Amino acid sequence: MIPHLHAWLIAPFEAFGFMRMALVACLALSLANGPLGTLLTLRRMSLDGDVLSHAVMPGAALGFLYAGHSLAAHSVATYSVAAMSAGGLASGIAVACLAGLLARGRTRRGDQGLVAFYLVALSAGVLLVSLAGSNVDVMRVLFGTVLAIDVPSLLQIAAVASLALLLLAAFYRTLAVDSFDPVFLEVARGRSFVRGMFVILVLLDLVVSFQAFGTLLAVGPMLLPAAAARCWTRTAGGMMVLATAFGMAACYAGLLVSYHANLPSGPAIVLSAGLLYGFSLLAAALKDRLDGLVGGNAA
Amino acid sequence: MIGGQRVADEPEADPAGNASAGSGIELRNLSLAYGRYLALSGVCGKFAAASLTAVVGPNGAGKSSLLDVLAGIRRPTGGEVICPARARRRLAFLPQQAAIDCDYPVTVFEFVALGLWRAVGAMRRPTPEDMQAVDEAVAAVGLRSQASRRIEGLSVGQMQRVLFARLIVQDAEVILLDEPFAAVDERTTAELLALVAAWHRTGRTVVAVMHDLAQVRAHFPDTLVLARAPIAWGDTASVLTEANLARAREAGQA
């Protein structure tokens, strides 16, 4: 029994360096994803997160064009990762600013504008990538390549995760108040930069997630564990811890499943997180039902 | 800041003396436009230090806009607000309740403790005396038994008590209230009105947007009848007349 378990749960990571790299990268991402995803959910900004992940696309594609080679060519992989990250960050910030302006405008149709950006950015990105690359490249940009993570991208992920955790810890109180009573915060301390800082942190996280999960899935490991955590606890701190743990579990399970069943790993991880969310929803519904029954008896 | 200094230097006619010195609010030719729509135009006048003023007027008269500008969360299109208390961050603002997301997981106690912001800011830990002040404020609005409850399940009236408790902790010189008793039950309204009266007695400057004219007549010494510009401003008994209200309605429709 023990040898079997070992073969199932641990051996893949012992045998293959790329599996270890993928696992470490995903665990590091989960550390940032837990708190950031929790705040996105609590601030009702899930859609914004989705839009930002697509906003990264055109810039990353331009970086890819500039680097000029297929992502598969290993000699230039690091070069193109840097170019794509820089491009992705730039276009992400541009879209975030535009969307911010739009939301402040007279129309007050923030969501419409966001969806428009999302579609335009996605199409522009796919178009740009296919100009220079193949269909394989397009697939990689859309869905990522967790198993191709190299040392420079791992460092990038670790740096962003550390930065995000430090800044969130330092500005947690301000961010929390800005989430539920922004007017109070503005009167108490003047116009605050925390909202902008938060959006930039989410964007950085998405940019470094981009290589692992692609533009379509990057927001999944951020939002799904947080949504699942919300079913189990109602305190913000508890949600952050639980979301991080769920995210890590989903990464581990997804990588194993993708290894044993020979499935693409990014989608396997996001699906694992999705399963966790579904299970949490069911458990929460069941608990409500039971509470109702118990309450009914007590009354 | 510079404007604040100017007023602080002016001698204040202030019988209560103490905390309220220089906590009046002066409006100089204030205007506010949303695109082509003028919400406020040419508003001049002064909320005296330690005064208690009700702002009344028809819908769309710019009452909430005026409070937003006074609180500093909206920049006026023209003119200026001179409010030394605001420059010293001794101004508290209660917006309409819709401005707050009550689903966020914070407890009543934590929410009231936000009133300590001036003392503890983003990083510092509150002292035991601070916590004591929060406890007392929660008790003063009759929510002691609910202190550790999350705000999400509270009724409108209970939430308004929580917000008033936070105002107590804030201990501001100028307090702005935007429709503080809308959709609030009678008993809660009476208790909260008593708090407003206590603030007035301790020399704070209070400005409240009000709908219920009977409440205004009973509890507010001064009234500003507003319809984009002041129609009348002064002693409630002489200002709150049918003629002035009719003029405000006409001006509101124009």
HADDOCK unambig.tbl for C-alpha pairs under 7 A between the chains (distance, minus, plus):
assign (segid A and resid 42 and name CA) (segid B and resid 104 and name CA) 6.45 0.50 0.50
assign (segid A and resid 171 and name CA) (segid B and resid 122 and name CA) 6.75 0.50 0.50
assign (segid A and resid 173 and name CA) (segid B and resid 122 and name CA) 5.78 0.50 0.50
assign (segid A and resid 174 and name CA) (segid B and resid 122 and name CA) 5.69 0.50 0.50
assign (segid A and resid 180 and name CA) (segid B and resid 100 and name CA) 5.55 0.50 0.50
assign (segid A and resid 180 and name CA) (segid B and resid 101 and name CA) 4.63 0.50 0.50
assign (segid A and resid 180 and name CA) (segid B and resid 102 and name CA) 6.99 0.50 0.50
assign (segid A and resid 180 and name CA) (segid B and resid 104 and name CA) 6.13 0.50 0.50
assign (segid A and resid 181 and name CA) (segid B and resid 99 and name CA) 6.85 0.50 0.50
assign (segid A and resid 181 and name CA) (segid B and resid 100 and name CA) 5.00 0.50 0.50
assign (segid A and resid 181 and name CA) (segid B and resid 101 and name CA) 6.66 0.50 0.50
assign (segid A and resid 186 and name CA) (segid B and resid 73 and name CA) 6.80 0.50 0.50
assign (segid A and resid 187 and name CA) (segid B and resid 71 and name CA) 6.55 0.50 0.50
assign (segid A and resid 187 and name CA) (segid B and resid 72 and name CA) 6.90 0.50 0.50
assign (segid A and resid 187 and name CA) (segid B and resid 73 and name CA) 6.80 0.50 0.50
assign (segid A and resid 188 and name CA) (segid B and resid 89 and name CA) 6.57 0.50 0.50
assign (segid A and resid 188 and name CA) (segid B and resid 117 and name CA) 6.91 0.50 0.50
assign (segid A and resid 188 and name CA) (segid B and resid 118 and name CA) 7.00 0.50 0.50
assign (segid A and resid 234 and name CA) (segid B and resid 105 and name CA) 6.15 0.50 0.50
assign (segid A and resid 235 and name CA) (segid B and resid 105 and name CA) 5.52 0.50 0.50
assign (segid A and resid 236 and name CA) (segid B and resid 105 and name CA) 6.23 0.50 0.50
